[in-house]
C-alpha cells in the first residue's frame, strides 16, 4: 500500500497466537510509520513500533491480535511510504 497522507492504514489482519508476520516499509518519505495492534480490530489501537526510514522486520503474537501499519494524524510530511504487512 502506498501512503501519501496522514491517517492512512492498511486493512487490519488477525495474527493467531504463536504465528509470525512480516513488515516492509520502503519508499522515499518524511513520515513516522507506525505498527499498531488491537484486540477487536477496530478500536483501542496501541502503537507497537515506529519507523522513520525503510525497514524490514518480522513480528509475532503471543495471543490473538489484529495488526495494521500506517501513518497517524500529524505523522506525515512528504513523499511516499510503501508499506506491507502480511502473515
Secondary structure, DSSP 4 states (H G I P E B T S, - for coil): -EE-SSSEEPPPEEE-TT-EEEEEEEEEEEEEEEEEEESSSSS--EEEEEESS-EEEEEE-SS-EEEEEEEEEEEEEEEEEEEEEE-
